[in-house]
Amino acid sequence: MKSAILRFRVMAIISGVMSLLLWFVYMPVKYIFDAPELHSKIIWIPMVHGYLYPIYILTAIQFATKARWPIMKMLGLILAGTLPIASLLAERRVVRRYS
C-alpha cells in the first residue's frame, strides 16, 4: 500500500504542476498574448501534460483499488487531475488519511 501511495503522490504533484503550467502559462501565452516566439518555447507544456495525465489516471486507479474505494470515489480522484489545484488537494487528503 505504501508504494501505491508514493506513486500516486508523485504523479499527483507532477500532474498538478503540469496542469498549473498549462492553465496559467501556456493558455495565456497562446490565447491572450500575441507572442509567437514565446509560444514556440513553451510548446512542450501541453505535450508533456498529455503524456503524464494518463499515467496519473492509472496510478489513481491503482491506489483506489488497493484502498478498496467505491467507483464514485475513484472517479472523483481521477477527475481531480483535471483542475489545476484539485490533484494537489487530493494528494494531501490521501497522504493524511493513509500515511
C-alpha positions in Angstrom: 0.0 0.0 0.0 2.9 2.4 0.8 4.3 2.0 -2.7 0.9 2.8 -4.3 0.6 5.9 -2.1 4.1 7.0 -3.1 3.4 6.5 -6.8 0.1 8.4 -6.5 1.7 11.2 -4.5 4.4 11.7 -7.1 2.0 11.6 -10.0 -0.5 13.9 -8.3 2.2 16.5 -7.7 3.6 16.3 -11.2 0.1 16.4 -12.7 -0.8 19.3 -10.6 2.3 21.3 -11.5 1.8 20.5 -15.2 -1.8 21.5 -15.0 -0.9 24.8 -13.4 1.7 25.4 -16.2 -0.9 24.5 -18.8 -3.6 26.8 -17.4 -1.6 29.7 -16.3 1.4 29.8 -18.6 0.7 28.1 -21.9 -3.0 29.1 -22.3 -2.5 32.8 -21.7 0.5 32.9 -24.0 -1.3 31.1 -26.7 -4.7 32.8 -26.5 -4.2 36.2 -24.8 -0.7 37.4 -25.7 0.5 37.7 -29.3 4.0 36.3 -28.8 4.8 33.5 -31.3 8.4 33.4 -30.2 7.4 32.7 -26.6 4.7 30.2 -27.7 7.4 28.2 -29.6 9.5 28.0 -26.4 6.6 26.6 -24.3 5.0 24.3 -26.8 6.3 21.3 -24.8 3.9 22.0 -21.9 0.7 20.5 -23.4 2.6 17.6 -24.8 4.2 16.6 -21.5 0.9 17.1 -19.7 -0.8 15.0 -22.3 1.6 12.1 -21.7 1.6 12.4 -17.9 -2.1 12.7 -17.3 -2.9 9.1 -18.4 -0.1 7.9 -16.0 -1.8 9.9 -13.2 -5.1 8.2 -14.1 -3.5 4.7 -13.9 -1.8 5.5 -10.5 -5.1 6.9 -9.2 -6.9 3.7 -10.2 -4.2 1.5 -8.7 -4.3 3.4 -5.4 -8.1 3.5 -5.2 -8.3 -0.3 -6.0 -5.8 -1.1 -3.2 -7.6 1.2 -0.8 -10.9 -0.5 -1.8 -12.6 2.7 -2.7 -16.0 2.7 -4.4 -16.2 3.6 -8.1 -17.6 7.1 -7.5 -14.8 8.0 -5.1 -12.3 6.6 -7.6 -13.8 8.8 -10.3 -13.5 11.8 -8.1 -9.9 11.1 -7.6 -9.4 10.7 -11.4 -11.3 14.0 -12.1 -9.2 15.8 -9.5 -6.4 15.7 -12.1 -8.4 17.9 -14.5 -8.3 21.0 -12.3 -5.1 22.8 -11.5 -5.2 22.6 -7.7 -7.5 19.6 -7.2 -4.9 16.9 -7.7 -2.6 18.6 -5.1 -5.5 18.8 -2.7 -6.4 15.1 -3.3 -2.8 14.1 -2.8 -2.8 15.9 0.6 -6.0 14.3 1.7 -4.8 10.8 0.6 -1.4 11.2 2.4 -3.1 12.5 5.6 -5.5 9.6 5.7 -3.3 6.7 4.6 0.1 7.5 6.0 
